[in-house]
């Protein structure tokens, strides 16, 4: 079921998509098909850190560094209005609920996000730093 435009979602920013020295995300952060996000309406931001750290840090050395937040309406509008030469009609995306046993707030950005559109989204996202005392590496993997 599509999420309303008023909802806000977060996307995990892991060490493989984050440059610690500059504090910047990879411009390809959102690139790809059916990108996983998590709904703030279901799981508030303070709890998102634990849930996402437990699910995204499965590869050795991969660490949750930040959370990237976007409004659903903002994301869909940005995609529709982004018109590169090879896609003058813009991108049609939807954000659909897709709760899982490990993350009941899980959702997906359905569609295929190009590198250029990902750059646009990184340009408008709100980047959250971990709360004081949060140690992503101490969270058990699920």
VENGI-V774184 format. One record per pair of residues at least 4 apart in sequence whose C-alpha atoms are under 7 Angstrom apart, sorted by the first residue. I is the first residue (numbers start at 1). J is the second residue. D is the distance in Angstrom with one decimal. If there is no record, write none. Layout:
i=<I | I>
j=<J | J>
d=<D | D>
This chain:
i=<1 | 1 | 2 | 2 | 2 | 2 | 3 | 3 | 3 | 3 | 4 | 5 | 5 | 5 | 6 | 6 | 6 | 7 | 7 | 7 | 8 | 8 | 8 | 8 | 8 | 8 | 9 | 9 | 9 | 9 | 9 | 9 | 9 | 9 | 10 | 10 | 10 | 10 | 10 | 10 | 10 | 11 | 11 | 11 | 11 | 11 | 11 | 12 | 12 | 12 | 12 | 12 | 13 | 13 | 13 | 13 | 13 | 13 | 13 | 14 | 14 | 14 | 14 | 14 | 14 | 15 | 15 | 15 | 15 | 16 | 17 | 17 | 17 | 18 | 18 | 18 | 19 | 19 | 19 | 25 | 27 | 27 | 27 | 28 | 28 | 28 | 29 | 30 | 30 | 30 | 31 | 31 | 31 | 31 | 32 | 32 | 32 | 33 | 33 | 33 | 33 | 34 | 34 | 34 | 34 | 34 | 35 | 35 | 35 | 36 | 36 | 36 | 36 | 37 | 37 | 37 | 38 | 38 | 38 | 39 | 39 | 39 | 39 | 40 | 40 | 42 | 43 | 43 | 43 | 44 | 47 | 48 | 49 | 50 | 50 | 51 | 51 | 52 | 53 | 53 | 53 | 53 | 54 | 54 | 54 | 54 | 55 | 55 | 57 | 57 | 57 | 57 | 58 | 63 | 63 | 64 | 66 | 66 | 66 | 66 | 67 | 67 | 67 | 68 | 68 | 68 | 68 | 69 | 69 | 69 | 70 | 70 | 70 | 70 | 71 | 72 | 72 | 73 | 74 | 75 | 76 | 76 | 76 | 77 | 78 | 79 | 79 | 79 | 79 | 79 | 80 | 80 | 80 | 81 | 82 | 82 | 82 | 83 | 83 | 83 | 83 | 84 | 93 | 93 | 93 | 94 | 94 | 95 | 95 | 95 | 95 | 96 | 96 | 96 | 96 | 97 | 97 | 97 | 98 | 98 | 98 | 99 | 99 | 99 | 99 | 99 | 100 | 100 | 113 | 113 | 114 | 115 | 116 | 117 | 118 | 119 | 120 | 121 | 130>
j=<96 | 97 | 94 | 95 | 96 | 97 | 7 | 95 | 96 | 97 | 72 | 71 | 72 | 73 | 71 | 72 | 73 | 41 | 71 | 72 | 39 | 40 | 69 | 70 | 71 | 72 | 37 | 38 | 39 | 40 | 69 | 70 | 71 | 72 | 37 | 38 | 39 | 67 | 68 | 69 | 70 | 36 | 37 | 38 | 67 | 68 | 69 | 52 | 64 | 66 | 67 | 68 | 17 | 18 | 64 | 65 | 66 | 67 | 68 | 18 | 62 | 63 | 64 | 65 | 66 | 62 | 63 | 64 | 65 | 62 | 25 | 26 | 29 | 24 | 25 | 26 | 23 | 24 | 25 | 29 | 118 | 119 | 122 | 115 | 118 | 119 | 118 | 35 | 113 | 118 | 113 | 114 | 115 | 118 | 112 | 113 | 114 | 110 | 111 | 112 | 113 | 108 | 109 | 110 | 111 | 112 | 108 | 109 | 110 | 106 | 107 | 108 | 109 | 106 | 107 | 108 | 105 | 106 | 107 | 43 | 105 | 106 | 107 | 44 | 45 | 105 | 47 | 48 | 105 | 48 | 51 | 52 | 53 | 54 | 139 | 55 | 103 | 56 | 57 | 64 | 136 | 139 | 139 | 140 | 141 | 142 | 141 | 142 | 62 | 63 | 64 | 141 | 141 | 136 | 137 | 136 | 127 | 128 | 129 | 130 | 127 | 128 | 129 | 125 | 126 | 127 | 128 | 125 | 126 | 127 | 74 | 75 | 125 | 126 | 75 | 76 | 95 | 77 | 78 | 79 | 80 | 93 | 94 | 81 | 82 | 90 | 91 | 92 | 93 | 117 | 90 | 91 | 92 | 90 | 90 | 91 | 117 | 87 | 88 | 89 | 90 | 88 | 109 | 110 | 111 | 109 | 110 | 107 | 108 | 109 | 110 | 107 | 108 | 109 | 110 | 106 | 107 | 108 | 106 | 107 | 108 | 103 | 104 | 105 | 106 | 107 | 104 | 106 | 117 | 118 | 118 | 119 | 120 | 121 | 122 | 123 | 124 | 125 | 134>
d=<5.3 | 5.7 | 6.5 | 5.6 | 4.3 | 6.4 | 6.7 | 5.7 | 5.6 | 6.5 | 7.0 | 7.0 | 4.8 | 3.9 | 6.7 | 6.5 | 6.3 | 6.8 | 5.9 | 5.6 | 6.3 | 5.8 | 6.9 | 5.7 | 4.3 | 5.7 | 6.0 | 5.3 | 4.6 | 5.6 | 5.7 | 5.6 | 6.3 | 6.9 | 5.5 | 5.2 | 6.6 | 6.0 | 5.3 | 4.3 | 6.5 | 6.8 | 4.7 | 6.5 | 5.7 | 5.1 | 6.5 | 6.7 | 6.6 | 6.5 | 5.0 | 6.5 | 6.1 | 6.6 | 6.0 | 5.7 | 5.0 | 5.5 | 6.6 | 6.2 | 6.4 | 5.3 | 4.3 | 5.2 | 6.9 | 5.7 | 5.2 | 6.3 | 6.0 | 6.6 | 5.7 | 4.9 | 6.3 | 5.9 | 4.5 | 5.8 | 5.6 | 5.4 | 6.3 | 6.8 | 6.2 | 4.8 | 6.3 | 5.6 | 5.5 | 6.5 | 6.4 | 6.6 | 6.7 | 5.0 | 4.9 | 5.5 | 5.5 | 5.3 | 5.4 | 5.1 | 6.6 | 6.8 | 5.6 | 4.3 | 6.3 | 5.6 | 5.2 | 4.5 | 5.7 | 6.7 | 5.4 | 5.1 | 6.9 | 7.0 | 6.0 | 4.6 | 6.5 | 6.0 | 5.2 | 5.7 | 5.2 | 4.5 | 5.5 | 6.4 | 5.0 | 6.4 | 6.7 | 4.9 | 6.1 | 5.3 | 6.3 | 6.2 | 6.0 | 6.3 | 6.5 | 5.8 | 5.9 | 6.1 | 6.8 | 6.5 | 6.7 | 5.8 | 5.8 | 5.7 | 5.9 | 6.5 | 5.8 | 5.8 | 4.4 | 5.5 | 6.1 | 5.8 | 5.3 | 5.5 | 6.7 | 6.9 | 6.6 | 6.7 | 6.8 | 6.2 | 6.7 | 5.6 | 5.2 | 6.3 | 5.8 | 5.1 | 6.9 | 6.0 | 5.7 | 4.7 | 6.3 | 5.5 | 5.0 | 6.3 | 6.9 | 6.5 | 5.4 | 6.6 | 6.1 | 6.2 | 6.8 | 6.0 | 6.0 | 6.2 | 6.2 | 6.0 | 6.7 | 6.1 | 6.0 | 6.4 | 5.0 | 6.6 | 6.9 | 6.7 | 4.8 | 4.9 | 5.9 | 5.8 | 5.3 | 7.0 | 6.8 | 5.8 | 4.7 | 6.3 | 4.6 | 5.8 | 6.7 | 5.7 | 5.2 | 5.7 | 5.2 | 6.8 | 5.5 | 4.4 | 5.9 | 5.5 | 5.4 | 6.5 | 6.9 | 6.6 | 4.3 | 6.6 | 5.3 | 4.5 | 6.5 | 6.0 | 4.2 | 5.4 | 4.6 | 6.3 | 5.1 | 6.4 | 6.1 | 6.3 | 6.1 | 6.3 | 6.6 | 6.4 | 6.2 | 6.1 | 6.7 | 6.1 | 6.2>
